[in-house]
């Protein structure tokens, strides 16, 4: 094989990870400087592949050695690290300051062409992880994912494209470089998707590659793609930038930083939401003070000659890509910033969604052009919440589920569900095997499969507190069986912001199908099931704490098949948070609104519980509620019902029905118990809980009634 041997200088923290078998040749050479590592890289613009290799006869065996396909299969069988619940994804430990320092190291000229590298922070991915190629923006450094390296490196084989500062490789040659990489990977793993994360200019590059390779399974994540460059609000200023005197070019980085990004959002990365406002301001001030002096380094990352070339390259890339959008068949997710001062990213996102056959959009209203370097969400969280992470042709909610990390746990339950957690002050109780009721979740088995079966409060208000309690107290991920509207209906697509329907997927929700209940129990999971479904969660006035369960005992038979433990539970407190003032019958009496509800029902997804009657035909609507001064949520998990060795229930319908009625009766008893005992709780009011929490402990540790 003919190959051009290229070298480039990088800091040790950007070297090839020795634990990760790279997709492209990277051999370590001797360097006299301990602070630098030098690598020879195969995969630059000058590399040539022989015809056999292009056809996939040989595959990359790691460290640049091509090995037969049989050895590649042996590598796949290696046991890799698997993720635990609340794992450390490293989000918030790196900031744009680290990016600027890293960029200063990587821009030192070496005369080489564009090449691939794997940041060491990415670590060792889990078994059979798909390949992720990062295509950088205007800077070309390739470190634009520095905030996300550790998280992405757990579930992807990450490779980043580095385009040297002085390099002037034409756009079509860059397309061929990326194309060569994905074709090599596709030959190795034809049934595994390949991810292209394109930032700004990299978005054009990703779309161009996808247009030329419609038969390869590609997933494109595009952050403010530069396909709208021709409509940029800064077009009149570009000729001025080109004519700017050399002596004044040092001011350009500061101007670009204000245009391209939101400095405050950059400086907010790593500041925890749980801090007091004063502490947040102090940290923000310190971060901004440390960040501003480093912006002068942008003059080295994008010198005048490079800036002029990159603007021409952007123009070419935008025109080339837009002329080929019709050929893009890949799965696309566009991340668009509302405050992008460089490109009309919001309008462009809508255009791409209308132009591409398989495209989703997520908006970020407070972010600028450099979205991936600003405080918003972990990129992996976005990929998970939009169901884009998969190992095969189709996303599987069981096989492709990545458990929540600690940063996701904190953000979800401090920022997203923080108010309901604070207002409800949830008190958890469980029943031990001897029948004793204790505060906490000690009575719920740690080992699965476990099926939690209970009452669904109004609007499902109890869900977030229940999931949070299991994660915090037992580090157990409860997989909730959720309505399909959250996955495929209008609720999922009504807003392009990363919202509640996305977070329920991050936190393990499953579509309500027998197939997924079967899979979840077979993997010994803790599964949350509400037999009453939306009929209970959207009940009418006067129906609070009433069960609307179907007649068929199917979940009992399914649990018996896997020897699962059923834990019945009750929840109360909806009447302490809000008063239901408008239900379905009330809305249907209002002429204009009833037509909109009917239209929404026709266009939306009806409940399909595979049952007849009221539960199976319940219509979806938003009840009108009047908030109250918050009281408290109470949960009681009943005595576990073990079905190990009860395979007879799968065939004996009468016994299964008797057990079904027993579970239903115990749920009702749990509700009655809580309604009675909450009258004895001295901290039922939010005022009393707040005072106690301020004096003695956190809100999560406020005591309740004695069981």
C-alpha positions in Angstrom: 0.0 0.0 0.0 1.3 3.4 -0.9 1.1 5.8 2.0 2.2 9.3 2.7 3.9 9.5 6.2 2.9 12.7 7.9 3.8 14.1 11.3 2.2 16.6 13.6 2.9 17.9 17.1 0.3 17.7 19.8 0.2 17.9 23.6 0.2 14.5 25.3 -3.4 15.1 26.3 -4.4 15.0 22.6 -2.4 12.0 21.6 -3.9 8.7 20.4 -5.4 6.9 23.4 -3.3 3.8 23.8 -6.4 1.8 25.1 -8.4 2.6 22.0 -7.7 0.8 18.7 -7.7 3.7 16.2 -9.4 3.4 12.9 -6.6 5.2 11.1 -2.8 4.7 11.2 -1.1 6.4 14.1 2.4 5.3 15.1 4.3 7.0 17.9 7.7 8.4 17.0 10.5 9.4 19.2 10.5 13.0 20.5 13.2 14.7 22.5 10.6 16.9 24.2 8.8 15.2 27.1 6.0 17.7 26.7 5.3 16.8 23.2 4.3 13.6 21.4 4.9 13.1 17.7 2.8 10.8 15.5 2.8 9.6 12.0 -0.7 9.4 10.6 -2.4 7.6 7.7 -5.6 9.1 6.5 -4.5 12.6 5.3 -5.2 14.1 2.0 -2.1 12.4 0.5 -3.0 8.8 1.5 -3.8 6.3 -1.2 -5.7 3.0 -0.8 -5.3 0.0 -3.0 -8.4 -1.4 -4.7 -8.5 -4.5 -2.4 -8.6 -2.3 0.7 -11.3 -0.1 -0.8 -13.4 -3.2 -1.3 -13.0 -4.2 2.3 -10.8 -7.2 1.8 -8.6 -6.1 4.7 -9.6 -4.0 7.7 -7.8 -1.8 10.2 -6.5 -3.9 13.0 -5.4 -1.0 15.2 -2.2 1.1 15.3 -2.1 1.2 11.5 -1.8 -2.5 10.8 -4.2 -4.0 8.3 -5.4 -7.4 9.4 -7.8 -10.0 7.9 -11.5 -9.8 8.7 -11.3 -12.8 11.1 -9.0 -10.9 13.4 -11.4 -7.9 13.4 -14.1 -10.3 14.7 -11.9 -11.4 17.5 -11.4 -7.8 18.6 -15.2 -7.4 18.8 -15.5 -10.3 21.3 -13.3 -8.5 23.8 -15.0 -7.7 27.1 -15.2 -3.9 27.6 -16.2 -1.7 30.5 -20.0 -1.3 30.8 -21.7 1.8 32.3 -23.3 1.9 35.7 -26.2 4.2 36.8 -25.0 7.7 37.7 -21.6 7.2 36.0 -19.2 10.1 35.7 -19.5 11.7 32.3 -17.0 14.5 33.1 -19.4 17.2 31.8 -18.6 20.6 33.4 -14.9 19.7 34.2 -13.7 21.1 30.9 -14.5 24.7 29.6 -13.7 26.9 26.6 -10.6 27.9 28.5 -9.3 24.3 28.1 -10.2 24.6 24.4 -8.1 27.7 23.9 -5.1 26.2 25.7 -5.4 23.0 23.7 -5.7 24.9 20.4 -2.5 26.9 21.2 -0.7 23.5 21.4 -2.2 22.0 18.3 -1.8 24.9 15.9 2.0 24.7 15.8 2.9 24.3 12.2 4.2 20.9 11.0 3.6 21.1 7.3 1.2 18.2 7.3 -2.3 17.9 5.7 -5.6 17.2 7.5 -5.6 14.1 9.7 -7.5 12.2 12.3 -6.8 11.9 16.1 -8.5 10.6 19.2 -8.4 12.7 22.3 -7.1 10.7 25.3 -10.0 12.0 27.5 -12.3 9.8 25.4 -11.0 6.7 27.2 -12.2 3.2 26.4 -15.7 2.9 25.0 -18.1 0.1 25.8 -18.3 -3.0 23.7 -19.3 -2.6 20.0 -19.5 1.1 20.2 -20.2 2.9 16.9 -17.7 5.2 15.3 -18.1 9.0 15.7 -16.2 11.4 13.5 -16.1 15.0 14.6 -15.8 17.6 11.7 -14.7 21.0 13.1 -15.9 24.5 12.3 -14.1 27.5 11.1 -11.1 27.0 13.5 -10.3 23.5 12.1 -8.5 22.5 15.3 -10.7 19.5 16.0 -11.1 20.2 19.7 -14.6 21.6 19.5 -16.0 18.6 21.5 -13.6 19.1 24.4 -16.6 19.6 26.8 -18.0 16.3 25.7 -15.0 14.1 25.2 -15.3 12.0 28.3 -19.1 11.4 27.9 -18.9 10.6 24.2 -15.8 8.4 24.6 -17.8 6.0 26.8 -20.3 5.1 24.1 -18.5 6.0 20.8 -15.1 5.4 19.2 -14.3 9.1 18.7 -12.1 10.4 16.0 -11.6 14.1 15.4 -10.5 15.8 12.2 -7.6 18.3 12.5 -7.1 20.8 9.7 -3.8 22.7 10.2 -4.0 26.4 10.4 -2.0 27.0 7.1 -3.6 24.1 5.3 -5.7 25.1 2.2 -7.1 21.7 1.1 -10.1 22.3 -1.2 -13.5 21.4 0.1 -14.0 18.4 -2.3 -10.7 16.9 -1.1 -11.9 17.2 2.5 -15.1 15.5 1.5 -13.0 12.6 0.0 -11.0 12.4 3.2 -14.1 11.9 5.3 -15.6 9.6 2.7 -12.6 7.4 2.8 -12.9 7.1 6.6 -16.6 6.1 6.6 -16.2 3.6 3.7 -13.4 1.9 5.6 -15.5 1.7 8.7 -18.6 0.5 6.7 -16.6 -2.3 5.2 -15.6 -3.4 8.7 -19.0 -3.0 10.3 -21.7 -2.8 7.6 -24.6 -3.2 10.1 -23.4 -0.5 12.5 -24.3 3.2 12.0 -21.5 5.8 11.6 -21.9 9.2 13.3 -20.8 12.5 11.8 -20.9 15.5 14.2 -20.5 18.6 12.2 -20.0 22.0 13.8 -20.8 25.0 11.5 -18.5 24.4 8.5 -18.3 20.7 9.6 -22.1 20.6 9.1 -21.6 21.3 5.4 -18.9 18.6 5.2 -21.1 16.0 6.9 -24.1 16.7 4.6 -21.9 16.6 1.5 -20.5 13.2 2.5 -24.0 11.9 3.3 -25.2 13.1 -0.2 -22.4 11.1 -1.9 -23.0 8.0 0.2 -26.8 7.4 0.5 -26.4 3.6 1.0 -24.3 3.9 4.1 -26.1 4.1 7.5 -25.1 7.6 8.7 -26.4 9.6 11.6 -25.6 13.4 11.3 -25.5 15.7 14.3 -25.3 19.2 12.9 -24.6 22.2 15.3 -25.6 25.5 13.5 -24.6 24.2 10.1 -23.1 26.7 7.7 -25.4 25.8 4.8 -26.9 29.2 5.4 -23.6 31.0 4.9 -25.0 32.8 1.8 -27.7 34.4 4.0 -25.4 35.3 6.9 -26.1 38.7 8.5 -22.4 39.4 8.4 -22.0 39.1 4.7 -21.4 42.9 4.2 -18.6 42.7 6.7 -16.6 39.9 5.2 -14.9 42.1 2.5 -13.9 44.5 5.3 -12.3 41.6 7.3 -10.3 40.6 4.3 -9.0 44.2 3.8 -8.3 44.7 7.5 -4.7 46.0 8.2 -2.3 43.4 9.5 -1.5 45.6 12.5 -5.1 45.6 13.6 -5.8 41.9 13.0 -5.2 41.2 16.7 -8.6 42.8 17.4 -10.4 40.4 15.2 -10.4 37.5 17.7 -12.3 39.6 20.2 -14.8 40.7 17.6 -15.3 37.1 16.4 -15.7 35.8 20.0 -18.6 38.2 20.5 -20.2 37.4 17.2 -19.7 33.6 17.2 -20.4 32.8 20.8 -22.1 33.9 24.0 -19.2 34.6 26.4 -21.5 34.4 29.4 -22.7 30.9 28.4 -19.1 29.8 27.8 -18.2 31.0 31.3 -21.2 29.3 32.9 -20.0 25.8 32.0 -19.4 23.8 35.2 -21.4 26.1 37.5 -23.8 23.9 39.4 -27.5 24.8 39.5 -27.7 23.9 43.3 -25.4 26.9 44.2 -26.9 30.1 45.6 -27.2 33.1 43.3 -24.3 34.8 45.0 -22.0 31.8 44.6 -23.0 31.5 40.9 -22.2 35.2 40.3 -18.8 34.8 42.0 -17.9 31.7 39.9 -19.2 33.4 36.7 -17.1 36.5 37.4 -14.0 34.4 38.0 -14.5 32.3 34.9 -15.0 35.4 32.7 -11.9 37.0 34.2 -9.8 33.9 33.3 -11.4 33.5 29.9 -11.0 37.0 28.3 -7.2 37.1 28.3 -7.1 33.8 26.4 -9.1 35.2 23.5 -6.0 36.8 22.1 -4.9 33.3 21.2 -7.7 33.3 18.5 -5.4 35.5 16.4 -3.0 32.5 16.1 -5.8 30.0 15.5 -7.3 32.1 12.8 -4.6 34.4 11.3 -5.5 36.9 8.5 -4.5 34.6 5.6 -6.4 31.7 7.2 -9.5 33.8 7.8 -9.6 34.9 4.2 -9.2 31.3 3.0 -11.8 30.0 5.4 -14.4 32.5 4.3 -13.9 31.4 0.7 -14.0 27.8 1.8 -17.3 28.4 3.6 -18.8 29.9 0.5 -17.8 27.0 -1.6 -18.9 24.4 1.0 -22.3 26.0 1.4 -23.0 26.1 -2.4 -21.7 22.6 -2.9 -23.8 21.1 -0.1 -27.0 23.0 -0.9 -26.9 21.7 -4.5 -26.9 18.1 -3.2 -29.4 18.2 -0.3 -31.9 16.2 -2.3 -29.5 13.2 -2.3 -29.2 13.1 1.6 -30.9 9.9 3.0 -29.1 9.9 6.3 -30.7 10.4 9.7 -30.2 14.1 10.7 -30.4 16.0 13.9 -30.0 19.8 13.7 -29.0 21.7 16.8 -29.8 25.4 16.3 -29.1 28.4 18.5 -31.5 31.3 18.8 -28.7 33.8 19.5 -26.5 32.8 16.6 -25.1 36.2 15.5 -23.1 34.7 12.6 -25.7 32.6 10.8 -29.5 32.6 10.6 -29.4 29.1 12.3 -33.1 29.0 13.4 -34.4 29.7 9.9 -31.9 27.3 8.4 -32.9 24.5 10.8 -36.5 24.8 9.7 -35.4 24.8 6.0 -33.3 21.7 6.5 -36.2 19.9 8.3 -38.5 20.7 5.4 -35.8 19.7 2.8 -34.5 16.5 4.3 -36.5 13.3 4.4 -35.4 12.3 8.0 -34.6 15.3 10.0 -35.3 16.5 13.6 -34.5 19.9 15.1 -33.7 20.9 18.6 -33.5 24.7 19.5 -31.4 26.3 22.2 -32.8 29.7 22.8 -29.9 31.2 25.0 -26.9 30.0 23.0 -24.7 31.5 20.3 -22.9 30.1 17.3 -20.4 28.1 19.2 -23.1 25.9 20.8 -20.8 22.9 21.6 -18.5 25.1 23.6 -21.2 26.8 25.7 -23.2 25.9 28.7 -26.4 24.1 27.5 -26.6 20.3 27.6 -24.2 17.5 27.3 -24.2 16.4 23.6 -24.6 12.8 24.6 -27.8 13.8 26.6 -29.2 15.3 23.4 -28.4 12.2 21.3 -30.0 10.0 23.9 -33.1 12.2 24.4 -33.8 12.3 20.6 -33.3 8.5 20.3 -30.4 8.8 18.0 -28.0 6.5 19.8 -28.1 3.0 18.4 -25.9 0.0 17.5 -27.9 -1.4 14.6 -30.3 -0.3 11.9 -33.1 0.7 14.4 -33.0 2.2 17.8 -33.9 -0.3 20.6 -35.1 1.2 23.9 -33.6 -1.7 25.8 -30.4 -2.7 23.9 -29.4 0.9 23.2 -30.3 2.5 26.5 -27.5 4.4 28.1 -28.1 4.9 31.9 -28.2 8.4 33.2 -25.0 10.0 34.3 -24.5 12.0 37.5 -24.6 15.3 35.6 -27.8 14.3 33.9 -29.3 13.3 37.3 -28.4 16.7 38.8 -29.7 18.7 35.8 -32.9 16.7 35.4 -33.9 16.9 39.0 -32.5 20.3 39.9 -33.4 22.3 36.8 -36.1 20.3 34.8 -38.1 18.9 37.8 -36.6 21.0 40.5 -39.8 23.0 41.3 -42.1 19.9 41.6 -39.5 18.2 43.8 -39.2 21.2 46.1 -43.0 21.9 46.2 -44.0 18.3 46.8 -41.4 17.3 49.4 -42.0 13.6 48.7 -42.1 11.2 51.6 -41.4 7.5 50.6 -42.5 4.5 52.6 -42.1 0.8 51.9 -43.2 -2.5 53.4 -40.7 -5.1 54.5 -41.3 -8.9 54.0 -42.6 -9.2 57.6 -45.2 -6.5 56.9 -43.5 -3.7 58.8 -43.8 -0.3 57.1 -40.6 1.8 57.2 -39.7 5.2 55.8 -37.6 4.9 52.7 -37.3 2.3 50.0 -35.7 -0.6 52.0 -38.7 -2.8 51.4 -38.4 -2.7 47.6 -36.1 -5.6 46.4 -32.7 -4.5 44.9 -32.5 -7.5 42.5 -34.8 -7.6 39.5 -36.9 -8.3 37.7 -39.3 -6.1 39.7 -42.6 -4.8 38.5 -43.8 -1.7 40.3 -47.6 -1.5 39.8 -49.6 1.5 41.1 -51.9 4.5 40.8 -51.2 7.3 38.3 -51.9 10.7 39.8 -53.3 13.7 37.9 -50.9 14.5 35.0 -48.4 12.0 36.3 -47.2 14.5 38.8 -45.7 11.8 41.0 -43.3 10.4 38.3 -40.2 12.6 38.6 -40.0 12.3 42.4 -40.4 8.5 42.2 -37.6 8.1 39.6 -35.3 10.5 41.5 -35.8 8.6 44.8 -34.9 5.3 43.4 -31.8 6.7 41.8 -30.7 8.7 44.8 -31.4 6.1 47.5 -30.8 2.8 45.7 -29.0 3.7 42.4 -31.7 1.8 40.6 -33.0 2.9 37.2 -36.7 2.4 37.0 -37.9 1.9 33.5 -41.3 3.5 33.2 -43.9 2.3 30.6 -45.0 5.5 29.0 -47.7 6.6 26.5 -46.7 6.5 22.8 -47.6 10.2 22.4 -44.3 10.9 24.2 -42.4 9.0 21.6 -44.2 9.5 18.3 -47.1 11.9 18.7 -47.6 15.6 18.7 -46.3 16.1 22.2 -42.9 14.8 20.9 -42.8 17.2 18.0 -44.9 20.2 19.1 -41.8 22.0 20.4 -38.3 21.9 19.0 -36.7 22.7 22.3 -35.1 19.9 24.3 -38.1 19.4 26.7 -39.9 17.0 28.9 -40.6 14.4 26.2 -36.9 14.2 25.6 -36.0 13.9 29.2 -38.3 11.0 29.8 -36.3 9.0 27.3 -33.0 10.0 28.9 -34.5 8.7 32.2 -35.4 5.3 30.7 -39.0 5.5 29.6 -40.3 2.7 27.3 -43.2 2.8 24.8 -46.3 1.0 26.2 -46.0 -2.3 24.2 -46.0 -5.9 25.3 -42.8 -6.4 23.5 -40.9 -3.8 25.6 -42.4 -5.0 28.8 -41.2 -8.5 27.8 -37.7 -7.3 27.0 -37.4 -5.2 30.2 -38.4 -8.1 32.5 -36.1 -10.5 30.6 -33.2 -8.2 31.4 -34.1 -8.2 35.1 -35.0 -4.5 35.2 -37.1 -2.6 37.6 -40.2 -1.6 35.6 -42.9 0.9 36.4 -46.4 0.1 35.2 -49.6 2.0 35.5 -52.5 -0.3 34.4 -54.9 2.7 34.5 -52.6 4.6 32.1 -53.8 8.0 30.9 -57.4 7.3 32.1 -56.1 7.8 35.6 -53.6 10.5 34.9 -56.3 12.5 33.0 -59.2 11.6 35.2 -62.4 13.7 35.6 -63.5 15.8 38.6 -64.4 13.7 41.6 -62.4 10.7 40.4 -59.1 11.3 42.3 -57.6 8.2 43.8 -59.9 5.9 41.9 -58.4 3.1 39.8 -59.4 2.6 36.2 -57.7 -0.7 35.4 -58.6 -3.0 32.5 -60.1 -6.4 33.1 -57.3 -8.6 31.6 -54.5 -9.7 34.1 -51.8 -9.7 31.4 -49.1 -8.1 33.4 -49.5 -10.8 36.1 -48.9 -13.5 33.5 -45.9 -11.7 32.0 -44.4 -11.2 35.5 -44.9 -14.9 36.3 -43.2 -15.9 33.1 -39.9 -14.3 34.3 -40.3 -15.0 38.0 -40.6 -11.3 38.7 -41.5 -9.7 42.0 -44.6 -7.5 41.9 -44.6 -4.5 44.3 -48.0 -2.7 44.5 -47.9 0.9 45.5 -50.1 3.9 46.1 -49.5 7.6 45.8 -51.4 10.6 47.2 -51.0 14.3 47.1 -52.4 15.6 43.9 -55.2 17.4 45.8 -52.5 19.1 47.9 -50.8 20.6 44.9 -53.7 21.7 42.6 -57.5 21.6 42.2 -58.9 20.2 39.0 -61.3 22.9 37.7 -61.8 21.8 34.0 -61.9 18.2 32.9 -62.7 16.6 29.5 -66.4 17.1 29.8 -66.0 20.8 30.7 -63.7 21.5 27.7 -66.1 19.8 25.3 -68.8 22.3 26.3 -66.7 25.2 25.0 -67.4 25.7 21.2 -64.0 26.7 19.9 -61.9 24.6 22.2 -63.8 21.4 21.7 -63.1 21.5 18.0 -59.4 21.9 18.7 -59.5 18.9 21.0 -61.3 16.8 18.4 -58.8 17.8 15.8 -55.9 17.0 18.1 -57.4 13.6 18.8 -57.9 12.8 15.1 -54.3 13.8 14.3 -52.7 12.4 17.5 -52.3 8.9 18.9 -55.1 7.2 20.8 -54.3 5.0 23.7 -53.8 1.4 22.6 -53.8 -0.8 25.7 -55.0 -3.8 23.7 -58.1 -3.6 25.7 -61.7 -2.7 25.1 -63.8 -0.2 26.8 -63.1 3.1 28.5 -59.4 2.6 29.2 -58.5 1.6 25.6 -60.5 4.5 24.1 -59.5 7.4 26.4 -58.9 10.7 24.6 -56.0 12.9 25.5 -56.5 16.4 26.8 -54.9 18.9 29.1 -56.9 19.4 32.3 -57.4 22.9 33.7 -55.9 23.1 37.2 -55.8 25.8 39.8 -52.5 25.7 41.9 -52.7 25.5 45.7 -50.1 26.3 48.4 -48.2 23.0 48.1 -48.8 20.2 50.5 -46.9 17.0 50.1 -46.7 13.8 48.0 -46.7 10.4 49.8 -45.7 7.0 48.4 -46.3 3.6 50.0 -44.8 0.5 48.4 -46.6 -2.6 49.6 -45.3 -6.0 50.5 -43.5 -7.6 47.6 -45.3 -10.4 45.9 -42.8 -13.0 44.6 -43.7 -14.9 41.5 -40.6 -17.1 41.2 -41.8 -20.6 40.7 -45.3 -19.5 39.8 -45.1 -20.4 36.1 -48.6 -21.9 36.5 -50.0 -18.4 36.4 -49.1 -18.2 32.7 -51.7 -20.9 31.9 -54.2 -20.7 34.7 -56.2 -17.6 33.9 -58.4 -17.9 37.1 -55.4 -17.9 39.4 -53.8 -15.1 37.4 -57.0 -13.1 37.7 -57.2 -13.7 41.5 -53.7 -12.4 41.9 -54.5 -9.4 39.7 -57.4 -8.5 41.9 -55.1 -8.9 45.0 -52.6 -6.5 43.5 -55.4 -4.0 42.7 -56.8 -4.3 46.2 -53.4 -3.7 47.8 -52.9 -0.5 45.7 -56.2 0.7 47.0 -55.2 -0.1 50.6 -51.9 1.8 50.2 -53.9 4.8 49.0 -56.3 4.6 51.9 -53.5 4.2 54.4 -51.7 7.3 53.1 -54.8 9.5 53.0 -55.4 8.7 56.7 -51.8 8.9 57.9 -50.9 12.2 56.1 -53.2 14.0 58.6 -50.6 13.1 61.2 -47.7 14.7 59.3 -46.4 17.8 61.1 -44.5 18.8 57.9 -47.3 18.4 55.4 -47.2 22.1 54.5 -44.4 23.5 52.3 -43.9 26.3 54.9 -43.2 23.9 57.7 -40.8 21.8 55.5 -38.9 24.9 54.3 -38.4 26.1 57.9 -37.2 22.6 59.0 -34.9 22.3 56.0 -33.4 25.7 56.7 -32.7 24.9 60.3 -31.8 21.2 60.3 -31.3 19.5 56.9 -32.0 19.5 53.2 -35.5 19.2 51.8 -34.9 15.6 50.9 -34.4 14.7 54.6 -37.5 16.3 56.2 -39.3 13.7 58.3 -43.0 12.7 57.9 -45.5 10.9 60.0 -44.5 7.8 61.9 -45.6 4.6 60.1 
